[in-house]
Amino acid sequence: MGFTERQWRVNNLKEERKLIVATNNKGKLQEFAKLLQPLNVKVYSLKDFPQIGEIEENGRTFIENALIKAKTVHQITGMVSLADDSGLEVDYLKGLPGVYSARFAGEPKDDKANNGKLIAMLEGVPLEKRTARFKCAIAIVDKDGKEYFAEGSCEGLILEEEIGEGGFGYDPLFYLPQYKKTFAQLDMETKNRVSHRGKATEKAMGILRKIFL
């Protein structure tokens, strides 16, 4: 697909308020779409723009990776772009898996394999030493190419086995003592309120309001 055709596709999206969330992850897109509902913005994903292809995330931090994705999407489409990079930091593992969270067990991305590797690496470690946090960094690039950032985190513990059917990624292992549930057991409303992504998105909402309203 050539550049002219790409631009035709972008220019003929009729909605005045358009935002591309730079992800192919269905679960992540659903979370963002729910959080962004108050802005009445039409939310697209990378699946709507297959010509963008795979974006190499070679940053050393969550914020660097988020900006790489947001800038790449904006450069190709000219649209307002939002990208997040999020992951799990386990204290006992000195911050791993960190920016390698999605591919912790290698290629291709596999949630079950990642969780299995994490469980194995923490075998025999008592619960009180299995402290961890989810972190999320959001980068936004507006139509003029101006960059904005927001971050959020959520503290918890890593269980010895997966519990819960909801969420994605490490959610079934990430336990919140105050709720006595894992992320995979929380309803969407509660998760969006307390999660790393929810907190970062709340901050990003203020930025997006200025862009769209």
Secondary structure as a PSIPRED ss2 file (coil, helix, strand):
# PSIPRED VFORMAT (PSIPRED V4.0)

   1 M C   1.000  0.000  0.000
   2 G C   1.000  0.000  0.000
   3 F H   0.000  1.000  0.000
   4 T H   0.000  1.000  0.000
   5 E H   0.000  1.000  0.000
   6 R H   0.000  1.000  0.000
   7 Q H   0.000  1.000  0.000
   8 W H   0.000  1.000  0.000
   9 R H   0.000  1.000  0.000
  10 V H   0.000  1.000  0.000
  11 N H   0.000  1.000  0.000
  12 N C   1.000  0.000  0.000
  13 L C   1.000  0.000  0.000
  14 K C   1.000  0.000  0.000
  15 E C   1.000  0.000  0.000
  16 E C   1.000  0.000  0.000
  17 R C   1.000  0.000  0.000
  18 K E   0.000  0.000  1.000
  19 L E   0.000  0.000  1.000
  20 I E   0.000  0.000  1.000
  21 V E   0.000  0.000  1.000
  22 A C   1.000  0.000  0.000
  23 T C   1.000  0.000  0.000
  24 N C   1.000  0.000  0.000
  25 N C   1.000  0.000  0.000
  26 K H   0.000  1.000  0.000
  27 G H   0.000  1.000  0.000
  28 K H   0.000  1.000  0.000
  29 L H   0.000  1.000  0.000
  30 Q H   0.000  1.000  0.000
  31 E H   0.000  1.000  0.000
  32 F H   0.000  1.000  0.000
  33 A H   0.000  1.000  0.000
  34 K H   0.000  1.000  0.000
  35 L H   0.000  1.000  0.000
  36 L C   1.000  0.000  0.000
  37 Q H   0.000  1.000  0.000
  38 P H   0.000  1.000  0.000
  39 L H   0.000  1.000  0.000
  40 N C   1.000  0.000  0.000
  41 V C   1.000  0.000  0.000
  42 K E   0.000  0.000  1.000
  43 V E   0.000  0.000  1.000
  44 Y E   0.000  0.000  1.000
  45 S E   0.000  0.000  1.000
  46 L H   0.000  1.000  0.000
  47 K H   0.000  1.000  0.000
  48 D H   0.000  1.000  0.000
  49 F C   1.000  0.000  0.000
  50 P H   0.000  1.000  0.000
  51 Q H   0.000  1.000  0.000
  52 I H   0.000  1.000  0.000
  53 G C   1.000  0.000  0.000
  54 E C   1.000  0.000  0.000
  55 I C   1.000  0.000  0.000
  56 E C   1.000  0.000  0.000
  57 E C   1.000  0.000  0.000
  58 N C   1.000  0.000  0.000
  59 G C   1.000  0.000  0.000
  60 R C   1.000  0.000  0.000
  61 T C   1.000  0.000  0.000
  62 F H   0.000  1.000  0.000
  63 I H   0.000  1.000  0.000
  64 E H   0.000  1.000  0.000
  65 N H   0.000  1.000  0.000
  66 A H   0.000  1.000  0.000
  67 L H   0.000  1.000  0.000
  68 I H   0.000  1.000  0.000
  69 K H   0.000  1.000  0.000
  70 A H   0.000  1.000  0.000
  71 K H   0.000  1.000  0.000
  72 T H   0.000  1.000  0.000
  73 V H   0.000  1.000  0.000
  74 H H   0.000  1.000  0.000
  75 Q H   0.000  1.000  0.000
  76 I H   0.000  1.000  0.000
  77 T H   0.000  1.000  0.000
  78 G C   1.000  0.000  0.000
  79 M C   1.000  0.000  0.000
  80 V E   0.000  0.000  1.000
  81 S E   0.000  0.000  1.000
  82 L E   0.000  0.000  1.000
  83 A E   0.000  0.000  1.000
  84 D E   0.000  0.000  1.000
  85 D E   0.000  0.000  1.000
  86 S E   0.000  0.000  1.000
  87 G E   0.000  0.000  1.000
  88 L E   0.000  0.000  1.000
  89 E E   0.000  0.000  1.000
  90 V E   0.000  0.000  1.000
  91 D H   0.000  1.000  0.000
  92 Y H   0.000  1.000  0.000
  93 L H   0.000  1.000  0.000
  94 K C   1.000  0.000  0.000
  95 G C   1.000  0.000  0.000
  96 L C   1.000  0.000  0.000
  97 P E   0.000  0.000  1.000
  98 G H   0.000  1.000  0.000
  99 V H   0.000  1.000  0.000
 100 Y H   0.000  1.000  0.000
 101 S H   0.000  1.000  0.000
 102 A H   0.000  1.000  0.000
 103 R H   0.000  1.000  0.000
 104 F C   1.000  0.000  0.000
 105 A C   1.000  0.000  0.000
 106 G C   1.000  0.000  0.000
 107 E C   1.000  0.000  0.000
 108 P C   1.000  0.000  0.000
 109 K C   1.000  0.000  0.000
 110 D C   1.000  0.000  0.000
 111 D H   0.000  1.000  0.000
 112 K H   0.000  1.000  0.000
 113 A H   0.000  1.000  0.000
 114 N H   0.000  1.000  0.000
 115 N H   0.000  1.000  0.000
 116 G H   0.000  1.000  0.000
 117 K H   0.000  1.000  0.000
 118 L H   0.000  1.000  0.000
 119 I H   0.000  1.000  0.000
 120 A H   0.000  1.000  0.000
 121 M H   0.000  1.000  0.000
 122 L C   1.000  0.000  0.000
 123 E C   1.000  0.000  0.000
 124 G C   1.000  0.000  0.000
 125 V C   1.000  0.000  0.000
 126 P C   1.000  0.000  0.000
 127 L H   0.000  1.000  0.000
 128 E H   0.000  1.000  0.000
 129 K H   0.000  1.000  0.000
 130 R C   1.000  0.000  0.000
 131 T E   0.000  0.000  1.000
 132 A E   0.000  0.000  1.000
 133 R E   0.000  0.000  1.000
 134 F E   0.000  0.000  1.000
 135 K E   0.000  0.000  1.000
 136 C E   0.000  0.000  1.000
 137 A E   0.000  0.000  1.000
 138 I E   0.000  0.000  1.000
 139 A E   0.000  0.000  1.000
 140 I E   0.000  0.000  1.000
 141 V E   0.000  0.000  1.000
 142 D C   1.000  0.000  0.000
 143 K C   1.000  0.000  0.000
 144 D C   1.000  0.000  0.000
 145 G C   1.000  0.000  0.000
 146 K C   1.000  0.000  0.000
 147 E E   0.000  0.000  1.000
 148 Y E   0.000  0.000  1.000
 149 F E   0.000  0.000  1.000
 150 A E   0.000  0.000  1.000
 151 E E   0.000  0.000  1.000
 152 G E   0.000  0.000  1.000
 153 S E   0.000  0.000  1.000
 154 C E   0.000  0.000  1.000
 155 E E   0.000  0.000  1.000
 156 G E   0.000  0.000  1.000
 157 L E   0.000  0.000  1.000
 158 I E   0.000  0.000  1.000
 159 L C   1.000  0.000  0.000
 160 E C   1.000  0.000  0.000
 161 E C   1.000  0.000  0.000
 162 E C   1.000  0.000  0.000
 163 I C   1.000  0.000  0.000
 164 G C   1.000  0.000  0.000
 165 E C   1.000  0.000  0.000
 166 G C   1.000  0.000  0.000
 167 G C   1.000  0.000  0.000
 168 F C   1.000  0.000  0.000
 169 G C   1.000  0.000  0.000
 170 Y C   1.000  0.000  0.000
 171 D H   0.000  1.000  0.000
 172 P H   0.000  1.000  0.000
 173 L H   0.000  1.000  0.000
 174 F E   0.000  0.000  1.000
 175 Y E   0.000  0.000  1.000
 176 L E   0.000  0.000  1.000
 177 P C   1.000  0.000  0.000
 178 Q C   1.000  0.000  0.000
 179 Y C   1.000  0.000  0.000
 180 K C   1.000  0.000  0.000
 181 K E   0.000  0.000  1.000
 182 T E   0.000  0.000  1.000
 183 F H   0.000  1.000  0.000
 184 A H   0.000  1.000  0.000
 185 Q H   0.000  1.000  0.000
 186 L C   1.000  0.000  0.000
 187 D C   1.000  0.000  0.000
 188 M H   0.000  1.000  0.000
 189 E H   0.000  1.000  0.000
 190 T H   0.000  1.000  0.000
 191 K H   0.000  1.000  0.000
 192 N H   0.000  1.000  0.000
 193 R H   0.000  1.000  0.000
 194 V H   0.000  1.000  0.000
 195 S C   1.000  0.000  0.000
 196 H H   0.000  1.000  0.000
 197 R H   0.000  1.000  0.000
 198 G H   0.000  1.000  0.000
 199 K H   0.000  1.000  0.000
 200 A H   0.000  1.000  0.000
 201 T H   0.000  1.000  0.000
 202 E H   0.000  1.000  0.000
 203 K H   0.000  1.000  0.000
 204 A H   0.000  1.000  0.000
 205 M H   0.000  1.000  0.000
 206 G H   0.000  1.000  0.000
 207 I H   0.000  1.000  0.000
 208 L H   0.000  1.000  0.000
 209 R H   0.000  1.000  0.000
 210 K H   0.000  1.000  0.000
 211 I H   0.000  1.000  0.000
 212 F H   0.000  1.000  0.000
 213 L C   1.000  0.000  0.000
